[in-house]
Amino acid sequence: MDKVELDREFAELYRSHLRDVYSYSYYRVGNHHDAEDLTEQAFLQAYRHFERARRESNGRPLRPWLIRIAHNLAANFYRDRSRKPQTSLDDAGILPATHDTEDLVEGREELEEVLAGVARLPGDRREALIMRFALGMDNREIARALGRSEGATKVLIHRAIRQLEHGIQKAASE
Amino acid sequence: MSEVERLLREALTPVEPPEGMTDRLERTLTETRDAAVEELTDWELHSMRDPRNWARPIGAAAVLATAAAGLVVVRMRQRQRGRKAHRLGGVERSVRDAAGDVRRRLPR
Protein backbone atom coordinates (compact mmCIF):
# COMPACT_ATOMS: atom_id res chain seq x y z
CA MET A 1 0.00 0.00 0.00
CA ASP A 2 1.39 3.41 -0.91
CA LYS A 3 1.91 6.27 1.51
CA VAL A 4 -0.96 8.35 0.15
CA GLU A 5 -3.43 5.52 0.66
CA LEU A 6 -2.04 4.83 4.12
CA ASP A 7 -2.42 8.48 5.09
CA ARG A 8 -5.95 8.51 3.76
CA GLU A 9 -6.81 5.45 5.87
CA PHE A 10 -5.25 6.99 8.93
CA ALA A 11 -7.23 10.20 8.44
CA GLU A 12 -10.38 8.08 8.30
CA LEU A 13 -9.43 6.24 11.50
CA TYR A 14 -8.68 9.53 13.18
CA ARG A 15 -11.99 11.11 12.25
CA SER A 16 -13.95 8.02 13.29
CA HIS A 17 -12.30 7.64 16.69
CA LEU A 18 -11.24 11.10 17.80
CA ARG A 19 -14.23 11.30 20.13
CA ASP A 20 -13.51 7.85 21.60
CA VAL A 21 -9.87 8.64 22.35
CA TYR A 22 -10.80 12.05 23.70
CA SER A 23 -13.60 10.67 25.90
CA TYR A 24 -11.35 7.96 27.29
CA SER A 25 -8.56 10.46 27.98
CA TYR A 26 -10.98 12.87 29.57
CA TYR A 27 -12.43 10.31 31.97
CA ARG A 28 -8.92 9.18 32.86
CA VAL A 29 -7.34 12.57 33.56
CA GLY A 30 -10.43 14.58 34.45
CA ASN A 31 -9.87 17.84 32.60
CA HIS A 32 -9.98 19.13 29.04
CA HIS A 33 -6.44 20.48 28.95
CA ASP A 34 -4.69 17.20 29.79
CA ALA A 35 -7.22 15.18 27.81
CA GLU A 36 -6.38 17.22 24.74
CA ASP A 37 -2.65 16.66 25.27
CA LEU A 38 -3.13 12.97 25.78
CA THR A 39 -5.34 12.64 22.70
CA GLU A 40 -2.78 14.42 20.56
CA GLN A 41 0.03 12.22 21.84
CA ALA A 42 -2.07 9.10 21.29
CA PHE A 43 -2.74 9.95 17.64
CA LEU A 44 0.87 10.92 16.99
CA GLN A 45 2.01 7.60 18.38
CA ALA A 46 -0.69 5.78 16.42
CA TYR A 47 0.42 7.53 13.23
CA ARG A 48 4.00 6.33 13.70
CA HIS A 49 2.94 2.70 14.10
CA PHE A 50 -0.13 2.68 11.89
CA GLU A 51 1.30 0.67 9.02
CA ARG A 52 2.40 -2.18 11.28
CA ALA A 53 -0.78 -2.13 13.35
CA ARG A 54 -2.87 -2.27 10.20
CA ARG A 55 -0.85 -5.20 8.88
CA GLU A 56 -1.03 -7.12 12.15
CA SER A 57 -4.71 -6.45 12.81
CA ASN A 58 -5.76 -8.86 10.03
CA GLY A 59 -8.73 -6.68 9.22
CA ARG A 60 -9.94 -6.39 12.83
CA PRO A 61 -11.08 -2.93 13.99
CA LEU A 62 -8.29 -0.69 15.24
CA ARG A 63 -10.26 1.06 17.97
CA PRO A 64 -8.96 -1.22 20.78
CA TRP A 65 -5.41 -0.56 19.60
CA LEU A 66 -6.01 3.21 19.73
CA ILE A 67 -7.57 3.03 23.18
CA ARG A 68 -4.69 0.90 24.39
CA ILE A 69 -2.29 3.63 23.31
CA ALA A 70 -4.35 6.23 25.21
CA HIS A 71 -4.55 3.84 28.16
CA ASN A 72 -0.75 3.48 28.33
CA LEU A 73 -0.22 7.21 27.92
CA ALA A 74 -2.66 7.92 30.76
CA ALA A 75 -0.73 5.47 32.96
CA ASN A 76 2.50 7.32 32.09
CA PHE A 77 0.78 10.63 32.82
CA TYR A 78 -0.05 9.53 36.36
CA ARG A 79 3.35 7.92 36.86
CA ASP A 80 5.11 11.14 35.83
CA ARG A 81 2.83 13.22 38.01
CA SER A 82 3.43 10.95 40.99
CA ARG A 83 7.17 11.57 40.64
CA LYS A 84 6.70 15.31 41.01
CA PRO A 85 7.21 16.35 44.64
CA GLN A 86 4.13 18.57 44.82
CA THR A 87 1.83 15.65 44.05
CA SER A 88 1.05 13.02 46.63
CA LEU A 89 1.74 9.44 45.65
CA ASP A 90 -1.75 8.62 46.84
CA ASP A 91 -3.16 10.63 43.95
CA ALA A 92 -1.48 8.48 41.32
CA GLY A 93 -4.04 6.81 39.11
CA ILE A 94 -6.99 8.12 41.05
CA LEU A 95 -9.38 10.72 39.74
CA PRO A 96 -9.43 13.79 41.98
CA ALA A 97 -12.45 14.07 44.26
CA THR A 98 -13.51 17.44 42.86
CA HIS A 99 -13.37 16.51 39.28
CA ASP A 100 -14.23 18.32 36.07
CA THR A 101 -16.12 15.26 34.88
CA GLU A 102 -18.69 16.03 37.57
CA ASP A 103 -19.57 19.15 35.62
CA LEU A 104 -21.04 16.81 33.02
CA VAL A 105 -23.68 15.60 35.48
CA GLU A 106 -24.11 18.80 37.46
CA GLY A 107 -27.34 18.88 39.40
CA ARG A 108 -27.84 15.12 39.13
CA GLU A 109 -26.85 13.92 42.57
CA GLU A 110 -27.25 10.23 41.79
CA LEU A 111 -25.03 10.54 38.73
CA GLU A 112 -22.45 12.48 40.70
CA GLU A 113 -22.41 9.62 43.19
CA VAL A 114 -21.90 7.14 40.38
CA LEU A 115 -18.94 9.11 39.02
CA ALA A 116 -17.43 9.40 42.50
CA GLY A 117 -17.93 5.65 42.92
CA VAL A 118 -16.24 4.95 39.60
CA ALA A 119 -13.31 7.15 40.68
CA ARG A 120 -12.88 5.03 43.82
CA LEU A 121 -12.67 1.73 41.91
CA PRO A 122 -9.32 0.00 41.31
CA GLY A 123 -7.70 1.15 38.05
CA ASP A 124 -8.48 -1.84 35.82
CA ARG A 125 -12.15 -1.94 36.89
CA ARG A 126 -12.57 1.79 36.40
CA GLU A 127 -10.97 1.70 32.96
CA ALA A 128 -13.11 -1.24 31.85
CA LEU A 129 -16.26 0.67 32.87
CA ILE A 130 -15.16 3.78 30.96
CA MET A 131 -14.58 1.67 27.86
CA ARG A 132 -17.91 -0.09 28.22
CA PHE A 133 -20.16 2.83 29.07
CA ALA A 134 -18.50 5.97 27.71
CA LEU A 135 -17.17 4.35 24.53
CA GLY A 136 -19.69 1.57 24.05
CA MET A 137 -17.02 -1.07 23.53
CA ASP A 138 -17.97 -4.74 23.74
CA ASN A 139 -16.12 -7.39 25.79
CA ARG A 140 -13.94 -8.42 22.87
CA GLU A 141 -12.79 -4.87 22.18
CA ILE A 142 -12.15 -4.15 25.86
CA ALA A 143 -10.20 -7.39 26.15
CA ARG A 144 -7.96 -6.37 23.26
CA ALA A 145 -7.47 -2.87 24.67
CA LEU A 146 -6.54 -4.17 28.11
CA GLY A 147 -4.53 -7.14 26.86
CA ARG A 148 -6.75 -9.70 28.64
CA SER A 149 -8.86 -12.64 27.59
CA GLU A 150 -12.52 -12.10 26.81
CA GLY A 151 -13.54 -14.26 29.76
CA ALA A 152 -11.34 -12.33 32.19
CA THR A 153 -12.76 -9.06 30.86
CA LYS A 154 -16.33 -10.23 31.37
CA VAL A 155 -15.52 -11.11 34.99
CA LEU A 156 -13.69 -7.80 35.47
CA ILE A 157 -16.71 -5.76 34.32
CA HIS A 158 -19.13 -7.84 36.36
CA ARG A 159 -17.04 -7.32 39.51
CA ALA A 160 -16.64 -3.61 38.79
CA ILE A 161 -20.41 -3.16 38.58
CA ARG A 162 -20.98 -5.18 41.76
CA GLN A 163 -18.32 -3.22 43.65
CA LEU A 164 -19.79 0.06 42.46
CA GLU A 165 -23.26 -1.04 43.49
CA HIS A 166 -22.06 -1.91 47.01
CA GLY A 167 -20.11 1.34 47.25
CA ILE A 168 -23.14 3.42 46.34
CA GLN A 169 -25.38 1.53 48.76
CA LYS A 170 -22.82 1.94 51.53
CA ALA A 171 -22.46 5.67 50.85
CA ALA A 172 -26.25 6.08 50.89
CA SER A 173 -26.60 4.28 54.22
CA GLU A 174 -23.91 6.39 55.94
CA MET B 1 -29.95 -4.00 32.79
CA SER B 2 -29.48 -3.21 36.49
CA GLU B 3 -30.11 0.22 38.02
CA VAL B 4 -26.37 0.85 38.40
CA GLU B 5 -25.79 0.03 34.76
CA ARG B 6 -28.52 2.45 33.75
CA LEU B 7 -26.93 5.16 35.89
CA LEU B 8 -23.49 4.35 34.48
CA ARG B 9 -24.83 4.77 30.97
CA GLU B 10 -26.19 8.18 31.92
CA ALA B 11 -23.16 9.33 33.88
CA LEU B 12 -20.42 8.16 31.51
CA THR B 13 -21.53 9.89 28.33
CA PRO B 14 -19.09 10.39 25.44
CA VAL B 15 -17.25 13.72 25.65
CA GLU B 16 -16.95 15.85 22.52
CA PRO B 17 -13.44 17.18 21.83
CA PRO B 18 -13.17 20.97 22.04
CA GLU B 19 -13.85 22.95 18.88
CA GLY B 20 -10.74 23.52 16.84
CA MET B 21 -8.98 20.46 18.20
CA THR B 22 -9.59 18.46 15.02
CA ASP B 23 -7.94 21.15 12.87
CA ARG B 24 -5.05 21.56 15.29
CA LEU B 25 -4.39 17.86 15.46
CA GLU B 26 -4.63 17.43 11.68
CA ARG B 27 -2.09 20.21 11.27
CA THR B 28 0.27 18.55 13.76
CA LEU B 29 -0.06 15.22 11.99
CA THR B 30 0.66 16.79 8.61
CA GLU B 31 3.71 18.57 10.02
CA THR B 32 4.92 15.32 11.59
CA ARG B 33 4.57 13.50 8.28
CA ASP B 34 6.42 16.24 6.35
CA ALA B 35 9.18 16.35 8.96
CA ALA B 36 9.56 12.56 8.75
CA VAL B 37 9.91 12.69 4.95
CA GLU B 38 12.48 15.48 5.21
CA GLU B 39 14.40 13.63 7.90
CA LEU B 40 14.49 10.47 5.79
CA THR B 41 15.79 12.35 2.75
CA ASP B 42 18.49 14.03 4.86
CA TRP B 43 19.41 10.70 6.41
CA GLU B 44 19.75 9.04 3.00
CA LEU B 45 22.04 11.78 1.70
CA HIS B 46 24.06 11.84 4.88
CA SER B 47 24.35 8.08 5.13
CA MET B 48 25.88 7.83 1.68
CA ARG B 49 29.02 9.50 3.02
CA ASP B 50 29.62 6.44 5.16
CA PRO B 51 31.00 3.48 3.13
CA ARG B 52 29.23 1.07 5.46
CA ASN B 53 25.94 2.20 3.94
CA TRP B 54 26.97 1.51 0.37
CA ALA B 55 25.80 -2.09 0.44
CA ARG B 56 22.28 -1.23 -0.65
CA PRO B 57 23.17 0.85 -3.71
CA ILE B 58 25.85 -1.71 -4.64
CA GLY B 59 23.20 -4.40 -4.40
CA ALA B 60 20.90 -2.28 -6.52
CA ALA B 61 23.71 -1.79 -9.06
CA ALA B 62 24.18 -5.57 -9.21
CA VAL B 63 20.47 -6.01 -9.93
CA LEU B 64 20.72 -3.33 -12.59
CA ALA B 65 23.70 -5.07 -14.20
CA THR B 66 21.81 -8.39 -14.19
CA ALA B 67 18.78 -6.71 -15.71
CA ALA B 68 20.95 -5.09 -18.38
CA ALA B 69 22.66 -8.42 -19.15
CA GLY B 70 19.23 -10.01 -19.41
CA LEU B 71 18.24 -7.36 -21.90
CA VAL B 72 21.34 -8.06 -24.04
CA VAL B 73 20.58 -11.80 -24.01
CA VAL B 74 16.98 -11.15 -24.99
CA ARG B 75 18.08 -8.94 -27.85
CA MET B 76 20.66 -11.48 -29.07
CA ARG B 77 18.12 -14.25 -29.04
CA GLN B 78 15.71 -11.99 -30.84
CA ARG B 79 18.19 -11.48 -33.64
CA GLN B 80 19.32 -15.12 -33.76
CA ARG B 81 15.85 -16.46 -34.00
CA GLY B 82 14.76 -13.77 -36.38
CA ARG B 83 11.47 -13.50 -34.69
CA LYS B 84 9.34 -10.50 -34.99
CA ALA B 85 10.39 -7.81 -32.54
CA HIS B 86 6.94 -7.26 -31.17
CA ARG B 87 6.73 -10.79 -29.74
CA LEU B 88 9.51 -10.02 -27.28
CA GLY B 89 8.67 -6.38 -26.94
CA GLY B 90 6.80 -7.09 -23.71
CA VAL B 91 9.75 -8.91 -22.15
CA GLU B 92 12.13 -6.17 -23.23
CA ARG B 93 9.85 -3.53 -21.79
CA SER B 94 9.63 -5.41 -18.50
CA VAL B 95 13.40 -5.68 -18.22
CA ARG B 96 13.78 -2.02 -19.17
CA ASP B 97 11.17 -1.07 -16.56
CA ALA B 98 13.01 -3.11 -13.93
CA ALA B 99 16.30 -1.45 -14.88
CA GLY B 100 14.62 1.96 -14.69
CA ASP B 101 13.21 1.12 -11.29
CA VAL B 102 16.61 0.10 -9.95
CA ARG B 103 18.18 3.23 -11.46
CA ARG B 104 15.63 5.38 -9.67
CA ARG B 105 16.50 3.73 -6.36
CA LEU B 106 20.19 4.48 -6.77
CA PRO B 107 21.38 7.68 -5.07
CA ARG B 108 22.14 10.50 -7.47
Interface residues (C-beta under 8 A of the other chain):
Chain A: D7 F10 A11 Y14 R15 L18 R19 D20 Y22 S23 Y26 Y27 H32 A35 E36 T39 E40 F43 L44 Y47 L104 V105 R108 E110 L111 V114 L115 V118 L129 I130 R132 F133 A134 L135 G136 I161 L164 E165 I168
Chain B: S2 V4 E5 L7 L8 R9 E10 A11 L12 T13 P14 V15 E16 P17 P18 M21 T22 R24 L25 E26 T28 L29 T32 R33
